[in-house]
Amino acid sequence: MKISNQFTSSIKAMLPAVAFACATQSATAQINELPRVTPESVGISSKVIANYFDSVMSLKDTEIHSVLLMRHGKVIGEIHPAPFKAEYGHTLFSASKTFTCAAIGIAIKENLLRIDDRLATFFPDLLPEKVSSRLAAITIRDLLTMNSGFNQTDDVRNNETEWVKKYLAIDVVAEPGTKFKYDSMDTYLLAAIIQKVTGQNVFDYLKQRMFEPLHITEANWETSPEGINCGGWGLYLQSESLAKFGQLLLNKGSWQGKEIIPASWVEEMMKPHVSETGGDSYCYQMWKCDNPNTARADGAYGQYVIVMPNEDMVAVVTQVITKGDAGKREQHMLFKNVLSAIKSGALTKSAADFKRLQKKSASYVLPYAEGKSAATSKAVFNKTFTLDKNANGWKSVRIVKDGKNIKLLIDTEECGTNEIECGYRKWTLSEVATKFPSNARGDTKGAFSGFTSPFKASASYGWTGDGKLNVKIHYVDWMSSVKLQFDFSKNQMTLQENYKSKASLMRFKSILC
């Protein structure tokens, strides 16, 4: 790890838990590879960064998992509110699209395809018996700009196993190139094209060409039932890896003096191509921002990589926005409060301000489960609460006392029994099955395909005065969390997922010792 000479000694003396510490990491952790400097060294006050972090953390309707800011290719501030950590990966949802777009640009550079190549020509054996003139006219460019004209539907990825064939068979309801309709399956078809012309899925194609040069080793990408990376969603990365990608775009496709993505393609990626979207202009698998000459990779529930060439900055945010326009408000905070405070040269050193920033950055903690440590009744321990059939596939929950902690043994239809340890006023870590986390894309056929390692769950608990048990579980290397409340007097449990507005009610069918 490289760190500027400024405040090196003070950094070493400060909080070992902060991201600037040089703790030994595994090969896959790969954090702290980007250079870290003081905000003052690049023209920004530590106070400004600290105030921005406070503002973001105080926003309603969002649950922040990470924020990372870079200027001049150097990290100037980052937060990973507990129980999240820098080494944990995160699913990016539609921010994955920008990586697929990068693969298209590299393939064009390698003369494997052209932007005006027709979709139908890549899959002659998968076309419907009658090919409409509109289907025949769809180009790679139309897919990049979400102007394919397909009658967008989730039915294919939720119910079918042959996604390319089934999607090519749906109606093309608009002339290609004439009507914007955001459709993740457009990006899936781009991923399928990459696999068709290279003989590799998008992940493997990018691995040698982009991930390895950027030393991104923890990446994973969900695959469809037909073995194609999902393209429009499903990429899994650490925040620092996401920042590297943002810096790559800021560098016009170059990394350490080597061209990874053609500069001309990066320019096209970040240039508006469609303005009639009902909101921000659409680029090639990116969105324009309100700040001039700024574009972002954008994923559901608030996953962002914001590239700001005018300010030579990159911002990364991972989170779960629960409702409303929290994402827009976050971006405006960044543009108004941080960018407006940038000075042209280095600022006067302030070791005290920088130390306060580091202390604050390490102090953020997401709320624990509410309640007290002591149970009103011990009669609930070592009992198995069998549940009525439910959408989450939970069969039963057993509650076990384990010193000051409790353990939940959750038996599921698909993933067997998962044991989750819960701490009081602290986050306690457990490993769970690969497919166990609550999944916002759980309806997708083959969700989690391509993932082999177990996920991590951090949990806390609290007892209310009327004997209810509250539990909060964060799947810290995914994105989701659940709040559980056991009401033993009514023989029921409510489950609230962070990405849903409505809680689920599960009744105890029977109680076994």
C-alpha positions in Angstrom: 0.0 0.0 0.0 1.2 3.4 -0.8 0.6 6.4 1.5 1.8 9.9 1.0 4.5 11.1 3.4 2.0 13.5 4.9 0.9 12.4 8.3 2.4 8.9 7.8 3.5 8.7 11.4 0.2 9.9 12.8 -1.6 7.4 10.6 0.4 4.6 12.1 -0.3 5.7 15.5 -4.0 5.9 15.1 -6.9 3.5 15.3 -5.8 0.1 14.0 -9.3 -0.6 12.8 -9.5 2.1 10.2 -8.9 1.4 6.6 -5.5 3.1 6.5 -4.0 0.5 8.8 -1.6 -1.9 7.1 -3.1 -5.1 8.5 -2.3 -8.3 6.8 -5.0 -9.3 4.3 -5.6 -12.5 2.4 -5.0 -12.6 -1.3 -8.7 -12.1 -2.0 -9.1 -9.2 0.4 -7.0 -6.9 -1.7 -8.0 -3.8 0.3 -5.8 -0.8 0.9 -4.1 -1.2 -2.5 -5.1 2.3 -3.7 -3.0 5.0 -2.3 -4.4 6.8 0.7 -3.7 10.5 1.4 -5.1 13.3 3.5 -8.0 15.3 1.9 -6.0 18.5 2.4 -3.2 17.2 0.1 -5.6 17.3 -2.8 -7.4 20.5 -2.0 -10.3 19.4 0.3 -10.7 19.9 4.0 -11.0 16.9 6.3 -13.9 18.8 7.9 -15.8 18.8 4.6 -15.4 15.0 4.2 -16.4 14.4 7.8 -19.5 16.5 7.4 -20.4 14.8 4.2 -20.1 11.4 5.9 -22.3 12.6 8.7 -24.9 13.9 6.3 -25.0 10.6 4.3 -25.3 8.5 7.5 -28.2 10.7 8.7 -30.2 10.3 5.6 -33.6 8.7 6.1 -34.8 5.7 4.0 -31.3 4.3 3.4 -28.9 1.9 5.0 -25.3 2.8 4.1 -22.9 -0.1 3.6 -19.9 1.8 2.2 -18.8 5.2 0.9 -15.4 5.7 -0.7 -14.1 9.0 -2.2 -11.1 9.5 -4.5 -9.3 12.5 -6.0 -6.3 12.4 -8.3 -6.3 8.6 -8.1 -6.0 8.6 -4.3 -8.5 7.6 -1.6 -9.3 10.7 0.6 -12.0 9.1 2.8 -14.0 6.0 3.2 -16.5 4.5 5.6 -17.8 1.0 6.2 -20.3 1.2 8.9 -20.3 -1.8 11.2 -21.1 -4.7 10.7 -19.8 -4.0 7.1 -16.1 -4.1 6.4 -13.9 -3.1 3.5 -13.0 -6.7 2.6 -16.6 -7.7 2.1 -18.0 -7.9 -1.4 -21.4 -6.5 -2.4 -23.8 -7.3 -5.2 -24.0 -4.4 -7.6 -27.3 -5.0 -9.3 -27.5 -2.8 -12.5 -24.1 -1.2 -11.9 -23.0 -4.6 -13.5 -24.2 -3.2 -16.8 -21.3 -0.8 -17.1 -18.8 -3.7 -16.9 -20.7 -5.5 -19.7 -20.5 -2.4 -21.7 -16.7 -2.2 -21.1 -16.5 -5.8 -22.5 -18.3 -4.8 -25.6 -15.8 -1.9 -26.2 -12.9 -4.3 -25.7 -14.4 -6.8 -28.1 -14.9 -4.0 -30.7 -11.2 -3.1 -30.3 -10.3 -6.8 -30.9 -12.4 -6.7 -34.1 -14.7 -9.4 -32.8 -17.8 -7.3 -33.5 -19.1 -3.9 -34.5 -21.5 -1.6 -32.8 -24.0 -1.8 -35.7 -24.0 -5.6 -35.9 -27.5 -7.0 -35.8 -28.6 -9.0 -32.8 -30.2 -11.7 -34.9 -27.0 -12.6 -36.8 -25.4 -13.9 -33.6 -28.1 -16.4 -32.8 -29.5 -17.8 -36.1 -30.4 -21.2 -34.4 -32.3 -19.5 -31.6 -34.5 -17.2 -33.7 -38.3 -17.7 -33.8 -39.7 -19.3 -36.9 -40.9 -16.0 -38.2 -38.4 -13.1 -37.7 -40.1 -9.7 -37.8 -38.5 -6.8 -39.5 -38.1 -5.1 -36.1 -36.3 -8.1 -34.6 -34.0 -8.3 -37.6 -33.2 -4.6 -37.2 -32.0 -4.6 -33.6 -28.3 -3.7 -33.3 -25.8 -3.8 -30.5 -26.1 0.0 -30.4 -29.8 -0.4 -29.7 -29.1 -2.8 -26.8 -26.5 -0.4 -25.4 -29.0 2.5 -25.3 -32.0 0.5 -24.2 -33.7 1.2 -27.5 -34.2 -2.4 -28.6 -38.0 -2.1 -28.8 -38.6 -5.4 -26.9 -41.8 -5.7 -24.9 -39.9 -5.7 -21.6 -40.9 -8.5 -19.3 -39.5 -10.4 -16.3 -41.4 -13.5 -17.2 -38.5 -15.0 -19.2 -35.8 -14.8 -16.5 -38.3 -15.8 -13.7 -39.8 -18.8 -15.5 -37.6 -20.0 -18.3 -34.2 -21.7 -18.6 -33.5 -20.7 -22.3 -33.3 -17.0 -21.8 -31.9 -15.9 -25.2 -34.3 -18.1 -27.3 -37.3 -17.1 -25.2 -36.5 -13.4 -25.3 -35.9 -13.4 -29.0 -39.4 -14.8 -29.3 -41.2 -12.0 -27.5 -42.8 -9.1 -29.4 -40.7 -6.2 -30.5 -43.3 -3.4 -30.0 -41.3 -0.4 -31.1 -39.0 0.3 -34.0 -35.4 -0.3 -32.7 -33.6 2.9 -32.0 -36.7 5.0 -31.5 -38.1 4.4 -27.9 -36.2 4.1 -24.7 -37.3 1.3 -22.4 -35.0 0.3 -19.5 -34.6 -3.5 -19.8 -31.9 -5.5 -18.1 -32.4 -8.3 -20.6 -31.0 -6.0 -23.3 -27.8 -6.2 -21.3 -28.1 -9.9 -20.9 -28.2 -10.2 -24.7 -25.0 -8.2 -24.8 -23.4 -10.7 -22.4 -24.7 -13.5 -24.6 -23.1 -11.9 -27.7 -19.7 -11.6 -25.9 -19.9 -15.3 -25.0 -20.9 -16.1 -28.6 -18.0 -14.3 -30.3 -15.2 -15.0 -27.7 -16.1 -18.5 -26.4 -15.9 -17.1 -22.9 -18.5 -15.6 -20.6 -18.2 -11.9 -19.8 -16.5 -12.6 -16.4 -13.7 -14.8 -17.9 -13.3 -12.4 -20.9 -12.8 -9.5 -18.6 -10.7 -11.4 -16.1 -7.5 -11.4 -18.2 -8.2 -8.1 -19.9 -9.4 -5.9 -17.0 -9.8 -7.6 -13.6 -6.3 -9.0 -13.4 -4.5 -5.7 -14.5 -6.6 -3.9 -11.8 -5.9 -6.7 -9.3 -9.5 -7.4 -8.8 -9.5 -11.0 -7.4 -12.6 -11.3 -5.3 -15.1 -10.7 -8.2 -17.9 -13.1 -8.9 -20.8 -12.9 -11.4 -24.1 -14.7 -11.3 -24.9 -16.9 -14.3 -28.2 -17.7 -16.0 -29.6 -21.2 -16.3 -27.9 -21.4 -19.7 -24.5 -20.6 -18.4 -24.2 -17.0 -19.4 -23.2 -14.2 -16.9 -26.4 -12.2 -16.2 -24.7 -9.1 -17.7 -27.3 -6.6 -16.5 -27.0 -7.6 -12.9 -25.2 -10.1 -10.6 -21.7 -8.8 -10.5 -20.2 -9.0 -7.0 -17.3 -6.7 -5.9 -15.6 -5.0 -3.0 -16.0 -1.2 -2.8 -12.3 -0.7 -3.5 -12.5 -2.8 -6.7 -15.5 -0.7 -7.7 -13.4 2.4 -7.1 -10.6 1.0 -9.3 -13.1 0.6 -12.1 -14.3 4.2 -11.6 -10.7 5.4 -11.7 -10.2 3.3 -14.9 -13.1 5.2 -16.5 -11.7 8.5 -15.2 -8.3 7.6 -16.8 -10.1 7.1 -20.1 -9.6 3.4 -20.0 -5.9 3.3 -19.0 -4.4 1.7 -16.0 -0.8 2.2 -15.0 0.1 3.4 -18.5 -1.6 0.4 -20.2 -4.8 0.8 -22.3 -7.5 -1.5 -20.9 -10.6 0.0 -22.6 -10.2 2.2 -25.7 -10.4 5.9 -24.7 -12.8 6.5 -27.5 -15.1 3.8 -26.1 -15.0 5.3 -22.6 -16.0 8.6 -24.1 -19.0 7.0 -25.7 -19.9 5.2 -22.5 -20.1 8.4 -20.6 -21.7 10.5 -23.3 -25.5 11.0 -23.3 -27.2 9.1 -26.2 -30.8 9.2 -25.0 -32.5 12.2 -23.3 -36.1 11.1 -23.5 -35.9 8.8 -20.5 -38.3 10.5 -18.1 -35.2 11.4 -15.9 -31.5 11.6 -16.3 -30.1 11.1 -19.8 -28.9 7.6 -20.7 -25.4 6.9 -22.0 -24.1 3.4 -22.9 -25.1 1.4 -19.8 -24.5 4.5 -17.6 -26.5 7.5 -16.6 -25.6 11.2 -16.7 -25.7 13.1 -13.4 -26.7 16.7 -12.6 -23.1 17.7 -12.1 -21.5 18.8 -15.4 -19.6 16.1 -17.3 -20.4 13.5 -14.7 -21.7 10.0 -15.3 -22.5 7.1 -13.0 -22.9 3.3 -13.0 -26.2 2.8 -11.2 -27.6 -0.2 -9.5 -30.9 -0.9 -7.8 -31.2 0.1 -4.1 -28.4 2.7 -4.5 -25.2 1.1 -5.8 -23.2 3.9 -7.5 -19.9 4.6 -9.1 -19.8 8.3 -9.9 -17.1 9.5 -12.3 -16.4 13.2 -12.2 -13.7 14.2 -14.8 -14.0 18.0 -14.2 -13.0 17.4 -10.5 -10.8 14.4 -11.2 -12.8 12.5 -8.6 -14.5 9.1 -8.2 -17.2 8.3 -5.6 -18.5 4.8 -4.7 -21.6 4.1 -2.6 -23.1 0.7 -1.7 -26.3 0.6 0.3 -29.9 -0.3 0.4 -32.3 2.5 -0.2 -35.6 1.5 1.3 -37.8 4.1 -0.4 -37.9 7.6 -1.9 -35.2 9.7 -3.6 -32.4 9.1 -1.1 -30.0 8.4 -3.9 -30.6 11.8 -5.6 -30.2 13.5 -2.2 -26.9 11.7 -1.7 -25.6 12.8 -5.0 -26.6 16.4 -4.4 -24.8 16.3 -1.1 -21.7 15.2 -2.8 -21.9 17.8 -5.6 -23.0 20.7 -3.4 -21.1 20.1 -0.2 -17.9 18.4 -1.4 -17.2 19.5 -4.9 -18.1 23.1 -4.2 -15.4 23.1 -1.4 -12.5 21.9 -3.6 -9.5 24.3 -3.9 -7.0 24.3 -6.7 -4.0 23.5 -4.6 -3.1 21.6 -1.4 -4.5 23.1 1.8 -2.6 23.8 5.0 -2.0 20.6 6.9 -4.2 19.9 9.9 -3.3 16.8 11.8 -6.1 17.4 14.3 -8.8 17.6 11.6 -7.5 14.5 9.8 -7.4 12.6 13.0 -11.0 13.5 13.8 -12.0 12.4 10.3 -10.3 9.0 10.9 -11.9 8.6 14.3 -15.3 9.4 12.9 -14.9 7.2 9.9 -14.2 4.2 12.2 -17.1 5.0 14.5 -20.2 4.5 12.3 -22.4 1.6 13.4 -25.7 0.6 11.9 -28.5 0.3 14.5 -28.6 -2.9 16.6 -31.8 -4.8 17.3 -33.9 -2.9 19.9 -34.4 -4.2 23.4 -32.7 -5.4 26.5 -30.3 -8.3 27.1 -32.4 -10.3 29.5 -35.3 -12.4 28.4 -38.6 -12.0 30.3 -39.1 -15.7 30.1 -36.5 -18.5 29.6 -39.2 -20.8 28.4 -38.5 -20.0 24.8 -35.0 -21.4 24.8 -34.1 -24.8 23.4 -37.5 -25.0 21.6 -38.1 -25.4 17.9 -40.8 -23.2 16.5 -42.2 -24.9 13.4 -43.6 -22.4 10.9 -46.5 -22.4 8.5 -45.5 -22.6 4.8 -44.1 -19.2 3.8 -42.6 -17.4 0.8 -39.1 -17.3 2.4 -39.0 -21.1 2.6 -38.3 -21.1 6.4 -39.5 -24.4 8.0 -38.6 -23.7 11.6 -36.5 -21.6 14.0 -34.9 -22.9 17.2 -33.7 -20.4 19.8 -30.7 -21.4 22.0 -29.0 -19.4 24.8 -25.2 -19.2 24.3 -23.7 -17.3 27.2 -24.4 -13.6 26.6 -25.4 -14.4 23.0 -28.3 -16.3 21.5 -28.3 -18.6 18.5 -31.0 -19.0 15.9 -31.1 -22.4 14.1 -33.1 -21.6 11.0 -34.1 -24.7 9.0 -35.0 -23.9 5.4 -36.4 -25.8 2.4 -33.5 -25.1 0.1 -30.5 -24.5 2.3 -30.8 -26.8 5.2 -30.2 -25.5 8.7 -28.3 -22.2 9.1 -26.9 -21.3 12.5 -26.8 -17.6 13.2 -25.2 -16.2 16.4 -26.6 -12.9 17.7 -24.8 -10.5 20.0 -26.4 -8.0 22.4 -25.4 -4.4 21.4 -22.8 -5.9 19.1 -22.7 -7.5 15.7 -21.7 -11.2 15.9 -20.6 -13.0 12.7 -21.7 -16.4 11.3 -21.3 -18.2 8.0 -24.5 -19.3 6.2 -25.4 -21.2 3.1 -24.6 -19.7 -0.3 -28.3 -19.3 -1.2 -29.6 -18.4 2.2 -29.5 -14.5 2.2 -32.7 -12.8 1.5 -32.5 -11.9 -2.2 -34.2 -9.0 -4.0 -33.8 -10.9 -7.2 -35.0 -14.2 -5.7 -37.6 -14.7 -8.3 -35.0 -15.0 -11.0 -34.4 -18.6 -12.2 -31.1 -19.9 -10.9 -30.5 -16.9 -8.6 -27.0 -17.2 -6.9 -25.8 -19.6 -9.6 -22.0 -19.1 -9.9 -21.4 -18.5 -6.2 -19.8 -21.3 -4.3 -18.5 -19.8 -1.0 -20.8 -19.3 2.0 -22.1 -15.9 2.8 -21.6 -14.1 6.1 -24.4 -12.9 8.5 -23.9 -10.4 11.3 -26.7 -10.4 13.8 -27.8 -8.7 17.1 -30.7 -9.2 19.4 -32.8 -7.5 22.1 -35.8 -8.4 24.3 -38.7 -6.0 24.8 -40.5 -5.6 28.1 -43.5 -7.6 26.9 -41.4 -10.7 26.1 -40.9 -10.2 22.4 -37.5 -11.1 20.9 -36.1 -8.7 18.2 -33.3 -9.9 15.9 -31.6 -8.0 13.1 -29.5 -9.9 10.6 -27.2 -8.2 8.0 -25.9 -10.4 5.2 -22.8 -8.3 5.1 -21.2 -9.6 1.9 -24.4 -9.5 -0.1 -26.8 -6.5 0.5 -29.9 -7.6 2.3 -30.9 -7.5 5.9 -33.9 -8.9 7.8 -35.6 -7.8 11.0 -37.3 -10.5 13.0 -39.7 -10.1 15.8 -40.9 -13.2 17.7 -44.2 -12.7 19.5 -44.5 -15.8 21.7 -47.8 -14.8 23.2 -49.4 -14.9 19.7 -47.3 -17.8 18.4 -46.0 -15.7 15.4 -42.9 -14.1 13.9 -42.7 -11.1 11.6 -40.0 -10.8 9.0 -39.1 -7.4 7.5 -36.6 -7.3 4.6 -34.7 -4.1 4.1 -35.6 -3.8 0.5 -39.4 -4.3 1.0 -41.9 -2.0 2.5 -44.2 -4.7 3.8 -43.3 -7.3 6.5 -44.2 -11.0 6.3 -46.1 -12.7 9.0 -45.2 -16.3 9.9 -47.2 -18.3 12.4 -45.9 -21.1 14.6 -47.6 -24.2 13.5 -46.2 -26.2 16.5 -43.6 -25.9 19.2 -41.3 -28.7 19.9 -38.8 -29.2 22.8 
